């Protein structure tokens, strides 16, 4: 029986992932980490825990369409990540074997690194084979041979994704070897872990799936939609990362070669094209997926969404334009928050999905998506706002501020300091507008999504564990925030730059660990009868799961980690597991949501009433009696 065989393989996969986790834990306890003396070494520690979740998703899967797609998506992510981890392990073993006897790193450290990489390579090879077998069993099952209308647009987008993936791989490897000989410090951080090549590989897989599904396979199209949704935020993250490298080089006040500047600008342009194609692919797939399920909002709500989208777009363009200007002019205040500027990218994405939500065929998924994106946009402004308040409280507008960072420079006179401080105020004001607008959109989206109701199911008992998982994550975030605030209160004698980056930045991350669980707690009430709230929580859980998984290795591990960051890393692991379990519970709550999506009948409470119009439901204002 293929299904029985697949379940047995999933057990082996779960065991493989468990031993991989133990191997990573032992390596971290032994401080077998990348160091400044191993700039070409690639950390592979925690991202490979995807094997555990891929195996568990298959074993815990119920007989439903969303559960099957979720399990398949995790298997594909597992395959892409472990393939890259396997290559990185063999690269590390080759690198370590070429190191001659030196005092730094010590022979003991080298032995620990070699042992970790050897065991991890064996486990990754095993995981690749197991995930390949499970994917094979899914795709070649006779139950999934039905087809839909072919799509030329999907074919074109898939081809573009494959081409961009190949270009990004070429750029990554060129940068990898170029930096090793020219900029060891940047090479140390640029190649710190394998998340970037893993996500480039995932994008290649997405492109291949788009090309294949363009012929009409319904399973492949649903899987492509899920994979596109899960890769969108990582694509935005690497766009921001390339932008950050360019900005940091420009703000270094050192000599940057013309070739390096062009190389970095080209990287930003390629990443921007990549985000555009992934977004277009996702919108196209949403239009196909939502063909049989429509929600038409009343004209006032539609106009509201269009106006909000337009304002978000204006704020995005204004913020990025001002940010590029300040980087180009090397204004000194930019050093306070470096290039921690995700806001313009997230607000642009929010504008796109808010505009899409005003369309009837996109609304069932685009509306929950813009709700989650509004939370991300809101959270992205926290660091800029609290750092500005801290600097203002400590005499930010003083005439000696520039001298604090560039002593003796002729450019540090009062007029320049005042002018640049005024520009900083304008930028923070734009961030404040984003915060307010994101809060408004989030509140309105929550109200609209909770109006859509369906028949109550027998799964209401699942609402309680979903709520308590949110409480657990919020408490972990609160613990991180307390540690960050404690460090901030004892940092009065430190340089403002140290306070901003070591305390305030940590506080901003901790607030993010609280904001998302609070939404989960809020929407868990009557979740079983709110299908749009279920969709939004599923999107949030998957996106946060992918985000935390990608950034686990950036947190750092070992003896050199401060207590506050150790608490943060534990909170990340708890959140990672909680989001995975939440996704499984929401899928169970959805029940047997099969391919025939048009069977779902939505009902709405006052102040909006229901008006039937063909194959979709029309929301209109309630008429006066």
N, C-alpha and C positions, 0 to 999 in steps of 0.2 A: 504494500500500500504506500504510494508516494507521500501522502500526508503524514502517515506514521513515521516514515523514513525521515521526512523533513523535521518532525518534532524531535526525533532522536538526535539529528544533526544539531538542532538548536540547543539541546542539552550539552553536547560537546562544545558548542560555541560559548555557552555560558561558563562552562568550566575553564575554557581557554581564556576568556576575559577575566575571570577571577584570578587566575594565576598571573596574568599580565598586570593586574592591579597590585597584587602582592609584590611582584618584581619591581614595579615602580615605587612602591612604598619603601621597600628595603633599600633601593638605590637612593631615595631621598634621605632616609635616615643615615645612610653612610656618606651623605653629601656628595654623591656621584653626579655632579652637575657641571654644566658648561661654565668655564671661567675665562678670564681675560687672556689666559695662556693657551686657550683652545678656541680661537675665534672661528674656526671652520667646523667645530663640533656642533651637531644639531640635537637639541633636546627632544626626546620622543615620549616623555613620561606619561602625562595624564590624558592626553587627547585620545590615546588608544583604549581608554575605558569605554569607548563607544561599542566595543565588542560585547561587553556585559549587557548593555541596554538593547543591542540588536538581538541577542539571544533571548533575553527576557521578554521582549515585545512579541516574539513569535510564540513563546510558550504561553503567554498570558492573553493572546489574541482571541477575541470572540468571533463568531461567524457573522461578520458584517463587512460592508464595503469600506467604510473609513478605517476600520481596524486593519484590513488587509493592505490598504495603501500606506498606512502609517508604518506597519512592519516592513513592507518592501522598501520604503524610503530609508529607514534606518539601516537595512541591509546594504543598500547602495552606498550610503555614507560610510558604513563600516568597511566596505570593499575599497572605496577610494582612499580613506584614511590609512588603513593597514597596508595597502600597496605602497604608499609613500613612506610609511614608517619602516617597512621592510627595506626599502632602498636606502633610507637614512641610516638604519642600523648597519647595513653592510658598508656604507660609506664611513661611518664612525669607526668600525672595526679596522678598516684599511688605514684610516687616519691615525688611530691609536697604535697600530703595529709599526708605523713609521717613526714614532717618537723615540728618540734615543734616551738613555738614562740621564735624567735631569732632576734637580731638587724641586722644581716647580713645573708642572704638577708632580707630586711624589709618585713613586712606583706603586704605593698602596692605592692611591686614587685612580691611577691608570688601570690597575687590576679590577677595581670595583666597576669602572666604566666599561671595561671589556666584558666582564661577567654580565652586567646589565644588558648591554647591546647584544650579546650572544643569545641570551635567553629570550629577549624581546624579539629578535629576528626569527627564532624558531616559532614563537607563539604567533607572530604576525603572518608567517607563511601558512600556518595552520588556519588562522582566522580568514585569510584570503580564500583558501580552498573551501572552507565551510560556507562562507557567505556566497561564493560563486555557485555552489551546489543549490543553496536555498533559492537564489534568484532564478537559476535555471529551472527548478521545479515550478516556480510561479509562472514564468513566461511561456513555458511549453505545455502548460495544462490545457486540455481541450475546452475547459470551461471559459477560456478567455479569448476565443478566436473570433468573437463578433466584432464588427467594424462599423465606423461612422463615415461621414463624408470626408474625402481627402481635403487637405488644406495646403495651399501653395504658400500662404503666409508663414505657417509653422515650418515648412521646409526652408524658406529663406532665413527665418530667425535662427533655426537650428544650425544652418550653415555658417551664419555670422558668429554664433556662439563658439563653434568649433574653431573658426579662424582666429577669433580673439583669444581663445584659450591657448592655441599654439603660440601666438605672439607673446602672450603673458608668460608662458613657460620659457620662451627664448629670452625675454627680458629678465626673468628671475635668475636664470643660470648665468647670463652675462653679468648681472649685478653681483651674484654670488662670488664669482671668480675675480671680477674687476675690483671689488671692494677689498678682497683679501690682500691685494698687493698695494692698495693706495690709501685706504682708510680703515685701519684695523678696529678702531673704536666703533664705527658705524657697522662694520661687518659683524662685530660681536652681538649687536642687537638686531640687525636686519635678518640674520639667519639664526636667531635664538632658538626657534622651534619650527616644527614642520607644518604649521597650520596653513600658511599661504600656499605652498605647492599642493597640499591636500585639497584646498578649496578650488584651486585652478583645475585640478583633476576632476573634481565634482562638477565644475562648470562644463568641462569637456563631455562628461557623462550626460549632463543636461542637454547639451547641443546634439549629441547622438540620439538621445531619446526624442527630442523634437523632430529630428529628421525621420526617424522610424515611425513615430506616432502621426506624422503628417499624412500617412496612408490610411489612418482611420481607426487604429486599435483603441478601444475605449479604456482598457486597463492602462495602457501606456500613456494615454492622455491624462488620465487622473493622476498617475504617478508623476508625470512631467509637471503637472500643476503643483503637486505637493513639493517636489524637488525645487522648482523655481521659487516658490514661496519661502522655502527654507534657506536658499542661497542668496536671496535678495539682500538681507541685512549684512551677511559677510561681505558681499560685493561693495556695499556702502562703506563698511569698515575699512576695506583695503583701499578704496578711493581716498578716504580720510587719511589713511596711513601714508600713501604716496604724497598727498598734499602736505602732510605734516613734515615729511623728509625735505620736501622742497622749501617749505617755510623755515624750518630749522636751519637749513644750509644758508638761506638768505639772511636770517637773523643772527648768524654766528659772528658777524662783524669781522670775519676773516676773509681771506682771498678764496673765492670759489671759482674754479676753472669754468670757462665757457662751455666746454664739452659736458661737464658734470651738470651745469645748469640746464642745458638743452635735454640731457638724458632724463633729469628729474621732471622737467616739464612734459616730456613725451610720456613718461610713466603716468602722470596725472591725466593726460588726455586719453590714454588707452583705458585707464580705469574708469574714466567718465563715460566713454563709449560702452564699456562693459556693463555698467549700471543701467545705461539707457536701453541696451538690447535686452537685458534680463527683465527690466520693468515692462518693456513692450511685449515680451514673450508672455509674462504673467498676465497682463491685461488681455491679450489675445486668448489665452487659455481660459480666463475667467468668462469671457464672452461666450465661449463654447460650452463651458460647464454650466453656466446659468441660463442656457437657452430654454430650459423647461421649468425654471423657477424664477418668478419675477415679483418684485415689490415696487410699486409705483407710489412715490411719495406725493403729497399734495404740493401745489405750486409754491406756497410760502416756504415750505421746508426745502424744496429744490432750489429756490432762489437763495435761501440762506446758505446752503452748502456751496453753491457757485461763488457767492460773495466771499465766504470764508476761504475757499480755495484760492481766489484771486489775491486776497490779502496775504495769505501764506506765501504765495509766489513772489509778491512784491517784497515781503520781508526777507525771503531767501536771497533774492537778487541784491537787495540793499546790503544785507549782512556780508555776503561773499565779496561784493564790490569793495566795501569799506575794508574788509579784512585783507584783501589782496593789495589794496592801496597802502595800508599800514605796513605790510610785509615788504612791499617794494621800496617804500621810503625808509625802512628800518627804524620805525618809531620805537623808542626805548621801552614804552609800557608793554609792548607785545611780549617782552621777556617774562612778564608776570604770569601769563597763561600759555606761553609757547604757542603751540598750534592745536591746543585742545578745543578745536572748533568744529564740532560735528553738526551744530545747529543748522547752518544753511543747507546741508545735504539732506538732513531729516525733514526740514520744513518743505523743501521742494518735493520730496517723496509724499509727504502728507497732503500737499496741494493736489498732486496727481490723483491720489486715491479718494480724496474728498470730492473732487470733480467727477470721478468715476462713480461714486456713490449716488450721485444725483440721477444716474441712468437706471432704468428699471431692471435691465438684465445684469448689471454689475452689482446692484445694491446688496443682495443677500450675502456677498463676501466682502465687497469693497467697503461697506459701512462698518462692519467689525474691524476690518484692516485699518481704516483711518482712525478708529478709536484707539487701537494699540499704538499706531504711529504718533498720535497726539500725546500719548503718555511718554513716548521716547523723545519727542520734541521738547516737551515740558522738562523732562529730566536732564536734557542736554544743556539747558541754560543755568542749572544750579551752580556749577563751578564758577562761571563768569560772575554771577551775581554775588555769591558769598565772598569771593576773592576781592571784588570791588568794594564791598562793604567793609571788609577787613582793612584794606589799604586806605580807604577814606577815614576810617576811625583812627588810623595811626598816622594822620597827617599826609595823606597822599598828595595834596596840593602844595606841599612845602617846596620852597625854591631849591632845596638841596637834594631833591629826590634823584635827579639824573646823576649827580655826583656820587650817590650811593652805589651806582652800578658802573659808572664810567669815570672814575676820579681823574681829574686833570684834563679831560677832553674839552676842547674849545667850544663844542656844540652845546655844552651843558650850562646854558644861561636861563634866566627866569622866563623870558618870553617863550622860548621853545618848550620849556617844561609845562607852562600853562596851556599852550596850544595843543600839545599832545595829550594832556590830561582831559581837555575838552573833547577831543576826538574819541578818547576812551569812554567818556561819559555817553556820547552818542551811540557808540557800539553797545554799551551795556543797556541803554534805553531800548534799542532794538531787541535785545535779548529779553528784556522785561515785557515788551509787547508780544513776543513769541510765547512767553510764559502765560500771559493772560489769555491770548487767543487759543492756545492749546488747552487751557483749562475750560474755556467756554465750549470748544468743540468736543472735548471729552465728556463734559456734562450733558450736552445735547445728544451726543451719540449714545450714551448710556440710556437716556430717556427713550430715544427712538427704539433701540434694540430691545428694551424691556417691554415695549408695547406689543411686539409681535409674540403671540402666544399660540401654543398648540395643545392638543389633548394631553392631559396628565398621564404619565406612565407609572409603572410600578417601580421605577428606579429612583424615587425621591430619597431613598435611604443613602444614595451616593452623594447627596449634597453636603451632608455632615463631614465626611472625610475630606472632601474638597475644601471645605471651609477651614478645617483644622490644619490641613497642609499649608494653606495661606497664612494662618496664625503662626505656624512653626517657622516659615520663611521670614515673616515680619519680625519675629523675636530674634532670629539670627541676624537680620539686618540691624535691629536695634542694638544688639550686642556689639556689632562692628562700629556703629555710630558712637556708642558710649566710649569705646576704646579710642576712636579718632578724636573725640572731644577731649578726653583725658590727656592725650598727647598734645593737643592744641593749647590746653590750659597751662601746660608746663613748658611751652616753647616761647615764652616771652623774650628770652635772651638770644634767640636765634635770628639769623638774617631773614628778612621778609621773604626772599625767594625760597628758602628752606621751609618756612611756615606754609607758604602757598602750595608747594608741591608735595610736602610730606604730611601735612595736616589737613588743609582745606580740600585738596584733591581727594584725599581718603574719605573725608566727610561727604563729599559729593557722591562718590561711589556708594557709600553706605546708604545715603538717601534713596538711591536707585534700588538697593536691595529691599527697601521698605515700600516704595511707591507701587511696584508691580504686585506684590502680595496683597496690598490693601485693596487693589481692584479685584483680585481673586476672592477675597473675603466678601466684598460688596456684592459681586454678581452671583455668588453661590446661593443667595436667597432665591428660592423658586426657579432655580436653574433648569430643572427638569421640564418646565413648560415654556421656556424662552429659547427657541432654537438659535436666534441671532446671538444671544449671550453665550450659548454653547460654542458657537463658531468663533466668537472673539476670544474666549478663554482657551480654546484649542490653539488658535493662532499664537496667542501670547505664550503658552506653554512650550510650543515647538520652537518659536523664535528665541525665547530666553534659554531654552535647553541648548540650542546650537551656539548661541552667543557665549554662554558660560563655558561650554566644552572647548571652544576655540581659544579662550583666553586664560584657561587654567594654568598653562605653563608660563604665562607672562607674570604671574603673581610671585614667582620665585619660591624656592623651598630650601630646606637645609638649615644649618646652624646660624647663618648670617641673617635670617629673617627675624624681624622684630615681632614682639608678642602681638601687637595690633594686626599685623599682616598675617600672622598664623591664625588668628581668630577669623580674619577675612577669608582665608583659604578654606577653613572648615565650613564657614557659612556658604561659600561657593559650592562645595560638595553637597551640602544639605539641600541647597536650592536646585542644583542640577538633578538630584534624585527626585526631589519633590515635584519639579516641573514634569519630569518623565511620568511619574505616577499620576499626576493630575491629568496629563494628556490621555493616559489609559482610562481613567475614570470618566472623563468627558466623553470619550468614544463609547464606553459602555452606556453612559447616560443617553447618548444619541440612539442607542438600540440598533435595530436592523435597518439602518438607513441605506437602502439598496441603491442600485444604479438608477432605478426609476424615480428620480427626484420629484417628478411632478405629482406624485401621490401625496406629498406633504401639503396639508392645508393649514394656512396661517390664519390666526384670528387676532384681532386687535381690540384693546379696550378704549374707552373714552379717554381723552377728548377727540380721538379720531375714530371714525366708523368705517365699516367694511363695505366696499362696493365691488361686485364681481364684474369682470369684463373679459370674457373669453377664457383664456387659460391662465390668467394671472389675477392677483388681488390688487384693488385700487384703494389707497389711503386718501380720504378726503375729510375736511373739517365737518364736525357734527352740525347739522342744520338746527336753527332756532325753532323751537316748537311754537 
